[in-house]
């Protein structure tokens, strides 16, 4: 479906065309008309489906041509990276209008506080904020949200996972009750449904198929010992000029620098990003990766949601994520916007049962690729429970009689 069929005005359609968008994604087809009709909405769609534009386009469409009358839209997100990304998209879609927007988030050196305060007091049309930082401003007493017409919660499940439930409810006490509220989430656990009952009024419920990677992602796994992981990655990217952009995920930030050191090359730039970096440093790293100056970026799961970087050719899970949903979001960094990409997971002997649970979760078996001969054989596929996953590895039976050995 093209955007003209969704009820957007001519100025908005011209902007969309200028930015190179041609057809609406399914979540945009479903959400935009309902939002334009003034309905509250709870939408469930996985990463990479275009849900940011699904709420940004109709909001900007409604604000275009209207006189500035203070802050009308508040978008709450879990991370500063997502706040920056959404605000950048808002700037793009509102380029031909006088709509004002700003992102409000913490993590910097404090120099941005005055800029945020000025935008909040002057009433920028659209505020994109993380809960903690926004509450810090609200507590100062100068923020006026009495003219808010639109409240959007993006990545709502992630916000609740982080522990922002009470913060969200506190922020809502500053808002008019007569407003349109939109909630977007990648998953729909009970806690999201309970929150929706508190803040939405007769919402329209939309749901795309969730918890499965996009069809354009070619998934595969290598069964490998830990010592083989870095040499394996080198063999996958060395002398392969077509693989121009590689994103590697580690479950811990402690491993990021180790992986960067192991992969460092004279032929291309390898960088790491984690919460250890200052916000300005993280933005510079992301800018170099987006511009393809950095070929390989090693990241923690802070990158797995909400970061929209086009043209990532290869995603590598250096280790198996603890949560199956995190796997979906990690591999969703490639094959975005109907493109194709490859997602590889390096599975050691201790993570096989965990990876099997991910396969069960996404409803399909992931292809296992043999190790390159020059790197030696990896462990055999043996996805049985081990102590780290709440069970025991191997064929040992828990009979209550022990293993026949005398205690020491």
Helices and strands as residue ranges (DSSP letters): G 3-6, H 10-18, H 26-36, E 41-44, H 51-63, E 73-77, H 80-93, E 101-104, H 113-122, E 126-130, H 131-138, E 150-153, H 156-162, H 165-172, E 180-185, H 190-199, E 204-207, E 217-223, H 226-237, E 246-249, H 253-263, E 270-273, H 279-290, E 296-299, G 301-303, E 314-317, H 324-331, E 341-347, G 349-351, H 352-362, E 367-369, G 373-375, G 387-389
